[in-house]
Amino acid sequence: MKTYYYDHCASTPMLPTVIDTMSELMKLHYANASALHQAGAEAMKLVERARTSIAARMGASSKEIVFTSGGTESNNLAIKGSIYKVTRVSKHIITTAIEHASVYQSVRQLETMGIQVTILPVDHLGRVNPDDVAQAIRKDTVLVSIMQVNNETGVIQPIQEIGKIISKHSHVRFHVDGVQAIGKVPFDWAGSGVHLYTGSAHKFGGPKGMGFLLVKEGVELAPLQSGGDQEQGIRSGTLNVPGIVAMSQALRLTIESRENRRQRMYEMRRQLLELVSRIPELVLNGLSSSDKQFNENDYAPHIVNLSYPGMKPEVIVHMLEKHGIQVSTQSACSSKSLKPSRVLLAMGFDADRASGSIRISFGDEHSKEDIEILGERLKMAVAKLKPLERKQ
């Protein structure tokens, strides 16, 4: 039986040309980019060329790119680096109840150290109200951290509107986790009012273990690790030259094809929702075309979150895998906890619905025929699970 991978939110397949590029660079450019000899200088040229390319794709300057090991490190650096840099005693952070664990747990960790934290609620669609952000800002607020696209439901937050609110408060920095947005949802760095923006290579066809943090010129961060002076002294550590160059290539390819890919994925999302509507046991966690306020552009095109209320998520996942379908529950970082989804609970759903959720996320390799097969396999899996409903 052919296996279909629908877990792009957890990690995307590396693009074949990116694999080739990275493999070749690992053979030829193994020198440390910080070394003074010729081989080191050549490696650093590749790094700076990649930095310029990434900056161009993101609408930033090359000085605003800081290379990291991925989204988790970038989020930690943005949040903790902002807090540690401020010397005053009273410090306050604003975030939401639906952030990725690397943001949510970072904030909670800081809270144990005496940092004041405001966790904003979201509505039943998972959206934060910009007015809530405005009302939460205080004189001691250091940072607001709100993701652009939710990694479980795909809902898009009103980043532009929130950015305008924060721009009225010069003492506040705005961090956006853009990991699930890059290559799928447009973003205007220059006009966004965002000071810090997170990207992760393996979410857009690049290698795992590579990411970047956009840092607006003039914004200072305290480094989280001591060592060398790499990355303007913000992020010490030997530069991963093949990974950096591969990430820049993957970003270029995904940005250049974004609009065509985006429309194609929206078509597949509509197709999947139509097929799911024929399976009464499954419910959509988010906006559907039957809602009066429906606007397709409120959601990223590649994510669909469904629940089988009362059914354990691992049972659903394993049954689907028996039918050749690979999906996830919650985010990959939280999927093994088997606890109800914190995101869905925050949206107001009960524990049954928040516990029995699966996340389907697709990408470039999928076709309309693949989505048709996905719908059929979902129906087959539910039919086999139905006798177990009362036993769960």
C-alpha positions as a LaTeX table, in Angstrom:
\begin{tabular}{lrrr}
\hline
Residue & $x$ (\AA) & $y$ (\AA) & $z$ (\AA) \\
\hline
Met1 & 0.00 & 0.00 & 0.00 \\
Lys2 & 1.32 & 3.43 & $-0.93$ \\
Thr3 & 1.94 & 5.77 & 2.01 \\
Tyr4 & 0.73 & 9.37 & 1.86 \\
Tyr5 & 2.51 & 11.91 & 4.05 \\
Tyr6 & 0.23 & 14.68 & 5.33 \\
Asp7 & 2.38 & 16.14 & 8.09 \\
His8 & 4.06 & 19.11 & 6.45 \\
Cys9 & 3.53 & 21.27 & 9.52 \\
Ala10 & 5.87 & 18.96 & 11.41 \\
Ser11 & 8.44 & 18.83 & 8.60 \\
Thr12 & 8.44 & 19.13 & 4.84 \\
Pro13 & 10.37 & 16.86 & 2.47 \\
Met14 & 13.64 & 18.49 & 1.44 \\
Leu15 & 13.59 & 19.75 & $-2.13$ \\
Pro16 & 15.73 & 17.49 & $-4.35$ \\
Thr17 & 17.86 & 20.36 & $-5.67$ \\
Val18 & 18.45 & 21.54 & $-2.10$ \\
Ile19 & 19.65 & 18.06 & $-1.11$ \\
Asp20 & 22.07 & 18.08 & $-4.04$ \\
Thr21 & 23.38 & 21.53 & $-3.12$ \\
Met22 & 23.87 & 20.65 & 0.53 \\
Ser23 & 25.59 & 17.36 & $-0.30$ \\
Glu24 & 28.02 & 19.08 & $-2.66$ \\
Leu25 & 28.82 & 21.80 & $-0.14$ \\
Met26 & 29.52 & 19.23 & 2.58 \\
Lys27 & 32.11 & 17.66 & 0.30 \\
Leu28 & 33.79 & 20.86 & $-0.83$ \\
His29 & 33.36 & 23.48 & 1.90 \\
Tyr30 & 34.14 & 21.85 & 5.23 \\
Ala31 & 36.29 & 24.66 & 6.62 \\
Asn32 & 35.18 & 26.77 & 9.57 \\
Ala33 & 33.79 & 30.03 & 8.19 \\
Ser34 & 35.40 & 31.94 & 11.08 \\
Ala35 & 38.91 & 30.71 & 10.19 \\
Leu36 & 41.43 & 33.19 & 8.78 \\
His37 & 42.78 & 30.97 & 5.99 \\
Gln38 & 41.54 & 30.91 & 2.40 \\
Ala39 & 39.21 & 27.96 & 2.87 \\
Gly40 & 37.56 & 29.73 & 5.81 \\
Ala41 & 37.21 & 32.93 & 3.79 \\
Glu42 & 35.56 & 31.04 & 0.93 \\
Ala43 & 33.11 & 29.44 & 3.35 \\
Met44 & 32.26 & 32.85 & 4.82 \\
Lys45 & 31.61 & 34.23 & 1.34 \\
Leu46 & 29.02 & 31.51 & 0.84 \\
Val47 & 27.41 & 32.38 & 4.18 \\
Glu48 & 27.21 & 36.08 & 3.36 \\
Arg49 & 25.85 & 35.38 & $-0.11$ \\
Ala50 & 23.14 & 33.22 & 1.47 \\
Arg51 & 22.43 & 35.93 & 4.05 \\
Thr52 & 21.92 & 38.49 & 1.30 \\
Ser53 & 19.61 & 36.12 & $-0.59$ \\
Ile54 & 17.47 & 35.40 & 2.47 \\
Ala55 & 17.26 & 39.09 & 3.29 \\
Ala56 & 16.08 & 39.87 & $-0.23$ \\
Arg57 & 13.35 & 37.21 & $-0.09$ \\
Met58 & 12.14 & 38.48 & 3.29 \\
Gly59 & 12.32 & 42.19 & 2.37 \\
Ala60 & 15.00 & 42.82 & 5.00 \\
Ser61 & 18.60 & 43.99 & 5.03 \\
Ser62 & 21.40 & 41.46 & 5.40 \\
Lys63 & 22.31 & 42.98 & 8.78 \\
Glu64 & 18.88 & 41.92 & 10.06 \\
Ile65 & 19.46 & 38.17 & 9.53 \\
Val66 & 20.70 & 36.06 & 12.45 \\
Phe67 & 21.26 & 32.38 & 11.71 \\
Thr68 & 20.07 & 29.85 & 14.32 \\
Ser69 & 19.43 & 26.12 & 14.62 \\
Gly70 & 15.71 & 26.49 & 13.90 \\
Gly71 & 12.37 & 27.83 & 15.07 \\
Thr72 & 12.68 & 26.81 & 18.71 \\
Glu73 & 16.03 & 28.55 & 19.17 \\
Ser74 & 14.86 & 31.63 & 17.28 \\
Asn75 & 11.76 & 31.93 & 19.46 \\
Asn76 & 13.78 & 31.48 & 22.63 \\
Leu77 & 16.35 & 34.02 & 21.47 \\
Ala78 & 13.69 & 36.58 & 20.56 \\
Ile79 & 11.81 & 36.25 & 23.85 \\
Lys80 & 14.54 & 35.65 & 26.41 \\
Gly81 & 17.05 & 37.82 & 24.57 \\
Ser82 & 14.62 & 40.74 & 24.70 \\
Ile83 & 13.89 & 40.27 & 28.41 \\
Tyr84 & 17.52 & 39.77 & 29.48 \\
Lys85 & 18.63 & 42.87 & 27.57 \\
Val86 & 16.31 & 45.15 & 29.58 \\
Thr87 & 17.92 & 46.15 & 32.87 \\
Arg88 & 14.91 & 47.53 & 34.71 \\
Val89 & 13.41 & 45.37 & 37.47 \\
Ser90 & 9.78 & 45.40 & 36.32 \\
Lys91 & 9.28 & 43.49 & 33.05 \\
His92 & 6.10 & 42.33 & 31.33 \\
Ile93 & 5.40 & 40.02 & 28.37 \\
Ile94 & 2.20 & 39.61 & 26.37 \\
Thr95 & 1.43 & 36.48 & 24.37 \\
Thr96 & $-1.58$ & 34.28 & 23.55 \\
Ala97 & $-2.98$ & 30.98 & 24.77 \\
Ile98 & $-2.37$ & 29.26 & 21.42 \\
Glu99 & 1.35 & 29.81 & 20.82 \\
His100 & 3.77 & 27.06 & 19.88 \\
Ala101 & 5.40 & 25.34 & 22.88 \\
Ser102 & 8.73 & 27.06 & 22.20 \\
Val103 & 7.03 & 30.41 & 22.85 \\
Tyr104 & 4.49 & 29.37 & 25.46 \\
Gln105 & 6.93 & 27.44 & 27.61 \\
Ser106 & 9.63 & 30.12 & 27.27 \\
Val107 & 7.20 & 32.68 & 28.63 \\
Arg108 & 6.09 & 30.38 & 31.44 \\
Gln109 & 9.73 & 29.76 & 32.35 \\
Leu110 & 10.36 & 33.49 & 32.57 \\
Glu111 & 7.27 & 33.80 & 34.73 \\
Thr112 & 8.91 & 31.56 & 37.35 \\
Met113 & 11.78 & 34.07 & 37.40 \\
Gly114 & 9.47 & 36.94 & 38.33 \\
Ile115 & 8.60 & 38.28 & 34.87 \\
Gln116 & 4.98 & 39.43 & 34.64 \\
Val117 & 3.01 & 37.60 & 31.94 \\
Thr118 & $-0.32$ & 38.29 & 30.25 \\
Ile119 & $-1.80$ & 35.38 & 28.27 \\
Leu120 & $-4.42$ & 36.74 & 25.90 \\
Pro121 & $-7.51$ & 34.67 & 25.06 \\
Val122 & $-8.68$ & 33.84 & 21.55 \\
Asp123 & $-12.17$ & 33.53 & 20.08 \\
His124 & $-13.84$ & 30.30 & 18.94 \\
Leu125 & $-11.91$ & 30.51 & 15.67 \\
Gly126 & $-8.57$ & 30.86 & 17.44 \\
Arg127 & $-8.03$ & 34.54 & 16.65 \\
Val128 & $-6.71$ & 37.13 & 19.07 \\
Asn129 & $-8.52$ & 40.46 & 19.29 \\
Pro130 & $-6.15$ & 43.38 & 18.55 \\
Asp131 & $-8.09$ & 45.47 & 21.09 \\
Asp132 & $-7.05$ & 42.97 & 23.76 \\
Val133 & $-3.43$ & 43.55 & 22.81 \\
Ala134 & $-3.88$ & 47.31 & 23.06 \\
Gln135 & $-5.48$ & 47.05 & 26.49 \\
Ala136 & $-2.81$ & 44.68 & 27.80 \\
Ile137 & 0.18 & 46.93 & 27.02 \\
Arg138 & 1.70 & 48.52 & 30.13 \\
Lys139 & 4.58 & 50.86 & 30.90 \\
Asp140 & 6.74 & 47.87 & 31.83 \\
Thr141 & 5.79 & 45.78 & 28.76 \\
Val142 & 8.94 & 44.63 & 27.00 \\
Leu143 & 7.61 & 42.27 & 24.36 \\
Val144 & 4.48 & 41.08 & 22.59 \\
Ser145 & 4.83 & 37.63 & 20.98 \\
Ile146 & 2.07 & 36.41 & 18.65 \\
Met147 & 2.40 & 33.80 & 15.90 \\
Gln148 & 1.38 & 34.59 & 12.33 \\
Val149 & $-0.13$ & 31.17 & 11.50 \\
Asn150 & $-1.22$ & 28.73 & 14.17 \\
Asn151 & 0.60 & 25.44 & 13.82 \\
Glu152 & $-2.47$ & 23.34 & 14.71 \\
Thr153 & $-5.45$ & 25.05 & 13.09 \\
Gly154 & $-3.83$ & 27.26 & 10.45 \\
Val155 & $-5.66$ & 30.41 & 11.57 \\
Ile156 & $-3.91$ & 33.62 & 10.53 \\
Gln157 & $-3.57$ & 36.32 & 13.18 \\
Pro158 & $-4.11$ & 40.03 & 12.36 \\
Ile159 & $-0.39$ & 40.80 & 12.50 \\
Gln160 & $-0.58$ & 44.06 & 10.51 \\
Glu161 & $-3.25$ & 45.50 & 12.78 \\
Ile162 & $-1.42$ & 44.45 & 15.93 \\
Gly163 & 1.81 & 45.87 & 14.54 \\
Lys164 & 0.18 & 49.27 & 14.10 \\
Ile165 & $-0.98$ & 49.20 & 17.72 \\
Ile166 & 2.46 & 48.28 & 19.04 \\
Ser167 & 4.17 & 50.93 & 16.89 \\
Lys168 & 2.50 & 53.56 & 19.09 \\
His169 & 4.50 & 52.26 & 22.06 \\
Ser170 & 8.22 & 52.79 & 21.43 \\
His171 & 9.25 & 50.75 & 24.50 \\
Val172 & 7.52 & 47.58 & 23.24 \\
Arg173 & 8.99 & 45.05 & 20.83 \\
Phe174 & 6.82 & 42.82 & 18.62 \\
His175 & 7.91 & 39.22 & 17.97 \\
Val176 & 6.14 & 37.04 & 15.40 \\
Asp177 & 6.64 & 33.31 & 15.00 \\
Gly178 & 6.42 & 32.94 & 11.23 \\
Val179 & 7.45 & 29.29 & 11.02 \\
Gln180 & 4.17 & 28.03 & 9.50 \\
Ala181 & 3.66 & 31.12 & 7.34 \\
Ile182 & 6.79 & 31.35 & 5.21 \\
Gly183 & 6.10 & 30.23 & 1.66 \\
Lys184 & 2.35 & 29.99 & 2.26 \\
Val185 & 1.18 & 33.37 & 3.58 \\
Pro186 & 2.46 & 36.79 & 2.43 \\
Phe187 & 4.41 & 38.90 & 4.90 \\
Asp188 & 5.70 & 42.47 & 4.59 \\
Trp189 & 8.65 & 42.85 & 6.96 \\
Ala190 & 9.28 & 46.50 & 6.18 \\
Gly191 & 5.73 & 47.67 & 6.80 \\
Ser192 & 4.62 & 45.19 & 9.44 \\
Gly193 & 5.69 & 46.91 & 12.65 \\
Val194 & 7.37 & 43.61 & 13.60 \\
His195 & 10.77 & 43.78 & 15.32 \\
Leu196 & 11.59 & 40.06 & 15.49 \\
Tyr197 & 10.46 & 37.32 & 13.08 \\
Thr198 & 11.18 & 33.57 & 13.26 \\
Gly199 & 11.80 & 31.23 & 10.34 \\
Ser200 & 12.69 & 27.51 & 10.18 \\
Ala201 & 14.19 & 25.86 & 7.09 \\
His202 & 12.60 & 22.41 & 7.36 \\
Lys203 & 9.13 & 23.95 & 7.10 \\
Phe204 & 9.80 & 25.18 & 3.55 \\
Gly205 & 11.81 & 22.39 & 1.93 \\
Gly206 & 15.15 & 23.06 & 3.61 \\
Pro207 & 17.25 & 21.04 & 6.06 \\
Lys208 & 16.41 & 20.35 & 9.69 \\
Gly209 & 18.54 & 22.13 & 12.25 \\
Met210 & 18.61 & 25.46 & 10.39 \\
Gly211 & 16.62 & 28.63 & 10.96 \\
Phe212 & 16.89 & 32.37 & 11.21 \\
Leu213 & 15.65 & 35.27 & 13.25 \\
Leu214 & 14.93 & 38.60 & 11.61 \\
Val215 & 16.05 & 41.35 & 13.99 \\
Lys216 & 15.04 & 44.89 & 13.10 \\
Glu217 & 18.01 & 47.25 & 12.93 \\
Gly218 & 18.41 & 49.01 & 16.26 \\
Val219 & 16.83 & 46.18 & 18.29 \\
Glu220 & 19.26 & 44.69 & 20.78 \\
Leu221 & 19.17 & 41.16 & 22.16 \\
Ala222 & 21.14 & 39.51 & 24.93 \\
Pro223 & 22.84 & 36.32 & 23.68 \\
Leu224 & 21.61 & 33.09 & 25.23 \\
Gln225 & 24.93 & 31.26 & 24.92 \\
Ser226 & 28.50 & 32.39 & 25.45 \\
Gly227 & 31.30 & 31.61 & 23.04 \\
Gly228 & 32.55 & 33.26 & 19.87 \\
Asp229 & 31.39 & 36.45 & 18.23 \\
Gln230 & 29.46 & 34.85 & 15.38 \\
Glu231 & 26.24 & 36.47 & 14.16 \\
Gln232 & 27.05 & 39.94 & 15.49 \\
Gly233 & 27.70 & 38.46 & 18.91 \\
Ile234 & 24.03 & 37.49 & 19.27 \\
Arg235 & 24.38 & 33.78 & 18.51 \\
Ser236 & 27.71 & 32.07 & 19.13 \\
Gly237 & 28.60 & 28.78 & 17.49 \\
Thr238 & 30.32 & 27.44 & 14.38 \\
Leu239 & 28.30 & 28.39 & 11.32 \\
Asn240 & 26.64 & 25.51 & 9.48 \\
Val241 & 27.73 & 26.57 & 5.99 \\
Pro242 & 26.01 & 23.80 & 3.96 \\
Gly243 & 22.82 & 24.20 & 6.00 \\
Ile244 & 22.77 & 27.98 & 5.62 \\
Val245 & 23.28 & 27.86 & 1.85 \\
Ala246 & 20.68 & 25.07 & 1.49 \\
Met247 & 18.19 & 27.10 & 3.54 \\
Ser248 & 18.70 & 30.14 & 1.33 \\
Gln249 & 18.09 & 28.08 & $-1.79$ \\
Ala250 & 14.96 & 26.48 & $-0.34$ \\
Leu251 & 13.62 & 29.89 & 0.67 \\
Arg252 & 14.27 & 31.34 & $-2.78$ \\
Leu253 & 12.45 & 28.46 & $-4.47$ \\
Thr254 & 9.47 & 28.55 & $-2.12$ \\
Ile255 & 9.04 & 32.33 & $-2.26$ \\
Glu256 & 9.32 & 32.45 & $-6.06$ \\
Ser257 & 6.54 & 29.87 & $-6.44$ \\
Arg258 & 4.46 & 30.98 & $-3.45$ \\
Glu259 & 1.42 & 32.44 & $-5.16$ \\
Asn260 & 0.88 & 29.56 & $-7.55$ \\
Arg261 & 1.46 & 27.02 & $-4.79$ \\
Arg262 & $-0.78$ & 28.92 & $-2.44$ \\
Gln263 & $-3.75$ & 28.94 & $-4.80$ \\
Arg264 & $-3.25$ & 25.27 & $-5.57$ \\
Met265 & $-3.23$ & 24.38 & $-1.87$ \\
Tyr266 & $-6.37$ & 26.42 & $-1.26$ \\
Glu267 & $-8.07$ & 24.36 & $-3.95$ \\
Met268 & $-7.00$ & 21.16 & $-2.24$ \\
Arg269 & $-8.16$ & 22.51 & 1.13 \\
Arg270 & $-11.62$ & 23.24 & $-0.29$ \\
Gln271 & $-11.72$ & 19.76 & $-1.82$ \\
Leu272 & $-10.78$ & 18.12 & 1.48 \\
Leu273 & $-13.37$ & 20.09 & 3.46 \\
Glu274 & $-16.06$ & 19.01 & 1.01 \\
Leu275 & $-15.07$ & 15.36 & 1.46 \\
Val276 & $-14.93$ & 15.70 & 5.26 \\
Ser277 & $-18.43$ & 17.22 & 5.28 \\
Arg278 & $-19.71$ & 13.80 & 4.17 \\
Ile279 & $-18.27$ & 12.12 & 7.29 \\
Pro280 & $-20.60$ & 13.17 & 10.15 \\
Glu281 & $-18.32$ & 11.80 & 12.89 \\
Leu282 & $-15.61$ & 14.33 & 11.99 \\
Val283 & $-15.88$ & 18.02 & 12.84 \\
Leu284 & $-13.75$ & 20.87 & 11.56 \\
Asn285 & $-11.92$ & 22.94 & 14.13 \\
Gly286 & $-12.08$ & 26.33 & 12.49 \\
Leu287 & $-14.07$ & 28.26 & 9.95 \\
Ser288 & $-16.13$ & 26.45 & 7.31 \\
Ser289 & $-17.92$ & 27.79 & 4.25 \\
Ser290 & $-21.24$ & 27.42 & 6.09 \\
Asp291 & $-20.25$ & 30.15 & 8.57 \\
Lys292 & $-21.58$ & 33.62 & 7.80 \\
Gln293 & $-18.21$ & 35.25 & 8.53 \\
Phe294 & $-16.31$ & 32.76 & 6.36 \\
Asn295 & $-13.23$ & 34.16 & 4.67 \\
Glu296 & $-10.86$ & 31.59 & 3.24 \\
Asn297 & $-7.93$ & 33.97 & 3.59 \\
Asp298 & $-8.30$ & 33.84 & 7.38 \\
Tyr299 & $-6.62$ & 30.45 & 7.22 \\
Ala300 & $-3.33$ & 29.19 & 5.81 \\
Pro301 & $-3.94$ & 27.03 & 2.74 \\
His302 & $-2.09$ & 23.89 & 3.85 \\
Ile303 & $-3.62$ & 23.06 & 7.25 \\
Val304 & $-6.88$ & 21.35 & 8.21 \\
Asn305 & $-7.65$ & 20.40 & 11.83 \\
Leu306 & $-10.37$ & 17.82 & 12.50 \\
Ser307 & $-11.77$ & 16.15 & 15.60 \\
Tyr308 & $-13.43$ & 12.82 & 16.21 \\
Pro309 & $-14.95$ & 13.75 & 19.59 \\
Gly310 & $-14.49$ & 11.08 & 22.22 \\
Met311 & $-11.92$ & 9.11 & 20.23 \\
Lys312 & $-8.32$ & 9.03 & 21.47 \\
Pro313 & $-6.00$ & 10.81 & 19.02 \\
Glu314 & $-3.40$ & 8.04 & 18.93 \\
Val315 & $-6.13$ & 5.55 & 17.95 \\
Ile316 & $-7.15$ & 7.78 & 15.04 \\
Val317 & $-3.55$ & 8.30 & 13.91 \\
His318 & $-2.68$ & 4.59 & 14.03 \\
Met319 & $-5.88$ & 3.59 & 12.23 \\
Leu320 & $-5.16$ & 6.10 & 9.46 \\
Glu321 & $-1.60$ & 4.83 & 9.22 \\
Lys322 & $-2.94$ & 1.32 & 8.65 \\
His323 & $-4.71$ & 2.84 & 5.66 \\
Gly324 & $-1.50$ & 4.45 & 4.39 \\
Ile325 & $-2.20$ & 7.96 & 5.71 \\
Gln326 & 0.33 & 9.74 & 7.94 \\
Val327 & $-1.03$ & 12.68 & 9.93 \\
Ser328 & $-0.32$ & 14.12 & 13.38 \\
Thr329 & $-2.08$ & 15.19 & 16.54 \\
Gln330 & $-1.44$ & 18.74 & 17.78 \\
Ser331 & 2.10 & 19.91 & 16.94 \\
Ala332 & 4.94 & 17.42 & 16.58 \\
Cys333 & 6.51 & 18.89 & 19.73 \\
Ser334 & 3.38 & 18.09 & 21.78 \\
Ser335 & 1.89 & 15.06 & 20.02 \\
Lys336 & 3.30 & 12.46 & 22.43 \\
Ser337 & 1.82 & 14.10 & 25.52 \\
Leu338 & $-1.68$ & 12.66 & 24.79 \\
Lys339 & $-3.19$ & 15.62 & 26.64 \\
Pro340 & $-6.06$ & 17.63 & 25.15 \\
Ser341 & $-4.86$ & 20.25 & 22.69 \\
Arg342 & $-4.10$ & 23.48 & 24.56 \\
Val343 & $-5.01$ & 25.37 & 21.38 \\
Leu344 & $-8.46$ & 23.79 & 21.01 \\
Leu345 & $-9.20$ & 24.20 & 24.71 \\
Ala346 & $-8.35$ & 27.89 & 24.38 \\
Met347 & $-10.85$ & 28.10 & 21.48 \\
Gly348 & $-13.57$ & 26.96 & 23.88 \\
Phe349 & $-13.91$ & 23.31 & 22.84 \\
Asp350 & $-14.51$ & 20.64 & 25.49 \\
Ala351 & $-11.94$ & 18.00 & 26.44 \\
Asp352 & $-13.48$ & 15.33 & 24.20 \\
Arg353 & $-13.13$ & 17.45 & 21.10 \\
Ala354 & $-9.74$ & 18.84 & 22.11 \\
Ser355 & $-8.45$ & 15.33 & 22.78 \\
Gly356 & $-9.68$ & 13.69 & 19.59 \\
Ser357 & $-8.09$ & 16.05 & 17.08 \\
Ile358 & $-5.84$ & 15.35 & 14.11 \\
Arg359 & $-3.89$ & 17.81 & 11.99 \\
Ile360 & $-3.65$ & 17.30 & 8.24 \\
Ser361 & $-1.06$ & 19.41 & 6.41 \\
Phe362 & $-0.15$ & 18.97 & 2.77 \\
Gly363 & 2.36 & 20.34 & 0.29 \\
Asp364 & 3.77 & 20.46 & $-3.20$ \\
Glu365 & 3.86 & 16.72 & $-3.84$ \\
His366 & 0.11 & 16.34 & $-3.36$ \\
Ser367 & $-2.51$ & 16.39 & $-6.11$ \\
Lys368 & $-6.30$ & 16.49 & $-6.26$ \\
Glu369 & $-6.19$ & 12.72 & $-6.72$ \\
Asp370 & $-4.22$ & 12.40 & $-3.47$ \\
Ile371 & $-6.83$ & 14.46 & $-1.62$ \\
Glu372 & $-9.57$ & 12.24 & $-3.03$ \\
Ile373 & $-7.73$ & 9.21 & $-1.68$ \\
Leu374 & $-7.28$ & 10.98 & 1.67 \\
Gly375 & $-11.04$ & 11.54 & 1.89 \\
Glu376 & $-11.74$ & 7.89 & 1.10 \\
Arg377 & $-9.24$ & 6.65 & 3.68 \\
Leu378 & $-10.65$ & 8.99 & 6.34 \\
Lys379 & $-14.09$ & 7.55 & 5.70 \\
Met380 & $-12.76$ & 3.98 & 5.90 \\
Ala381 & $-10.85$ & 4.66 & 9.13 \\
Val382 & $-13.87$ & 6.26 & 10.80 \\
Ala383 & $-16.07$ & 3.32 & 9.82 \\
Lys384 & $-13.68$ & 0.91 & 11.54 \\
Leu385 & $-13.37$ & 3.14 & 14.62 \\
Lys386 & $-17.08$ & 3.73 & 15.09 \\
Pro387 & $-17.71$ & 0.48 & 17.05 \\
Leu388 & $-15.07$ & 1.66 & 19.54 \\
Glu389 & $-16.79$ & 4.97 & 20.34 \\
Arg390 & $-18.43$ & 3.83 & 23.56 \\
Lys391 & $-15.36$ & 1.94 & 24.70 \\
Gln392 & $-13.02$ & 4.95 & 24.61 \\
\hline
\end{tabular}
